[in-house]
Amino acid sequence: MYSSEASIESVAMQGLVAYVVVSFPFEFLGNIFMGYISAISVQDSCTTPSILCRCLISLPSSYLFTFYYKQGIRGLFYGCALGDFVLCIIFARLIATIDLDEQVKNIQEEKVLNEKERDSYFVITNSRNSFLATNNDERQSLLTIEDVDSENLNPEEDKLKSTISPNTSEEDK
């Protein structure tokens, strides 16, 4: 502790006991629920309840416990515990209503789409790099990459479509 004064130590111990006994268990449980919710990719639905519990339950109840009911520093933790308790109930209800089979299917579809996007990016990047490496004509330095389908990649046709000479006007095309 930063002080050896008996009254300060007493208040600090009251706060510590209130936190460990009342507030910490609900905070810990909420973090466990949040880990589960993040693992199944539905964390977007938790933002609003979290903000509302903190602003509409934790803050007002902390104020009431601390000043109206004269609980002192313990009141701060009682109010936070009340907000965390309500949040745990909301998280538990959310977890109970999730269709896990549907969620697994959605996550697998997202993974396939992300892999296709990544593969498409690498094809475009590699096509562009190989073209730039083989292109010795400095007048054709401006390069535009069209969307390339990775299954139908024809490098020679891609080079013709992708190259625009800086001296070429729109009417020449």
Residue pairs with C-beta under 8 A, 6 or more apart in sequence:
1 8
1 9
1 12
3 9
11 72
11 73
12 73
14 72
14 73
14 74
15 73
15 74
15 76
15 77
17 74
18 73
18 74
18 76
18 77
18 78
19 77
22 77
22 78
22 81
23 77
23 78
23 80
23 81
23 84
26 81
26 84
26 85
26 87
26 88
27 80
27 81
27 84
29 84
29 88
30 84
30 87
30 88
30 91
33 88
33 91
33 92
33 95
34 43
34 46
34 91
36 95
37 43
37 46
37 91
37 94
37 95
40 98
40 100
40 103
40 107
41 103
41 106
41 107
41 110
42 94
42 98
42 103
45 94
46 91
46 94
49 87
49 90
49 91
50 87
53 83
53 84
53 86
53 87
53 90
54 83
57 79
57 82
57 83
57 86
58 79
58 80
58 82
58 83
58 84
59 79
59 83
60 79
61 78
61 79
61 82
61 83
62 75
62 76
62 78
62 79
62 80
63 79
64 75
64 79
65 71
65 74
65 75
65 76
65 78
65 79
66 72
66 73
66 75
66 76
66 79
67 75
69 75
71 78
116 150
119 150
120 147
120 148
120 149
120 150
123 148
123 150
123 153
124 145
124 147
124 148
127 145
127 148
127 153
127 155
127 158
127 162
128 143
128 145
128 162
130 155
131 143
131 155
131 158
131 159
131 162
131 163
132 143
135 163
139 165
139 166
139 167
140 163
140 164
140 165
140 166
141 166
142 164
142 165
142 166
143 162
143 163
143 164
144 162
144 164
145 162
146 158
146 161
146 162
148 158
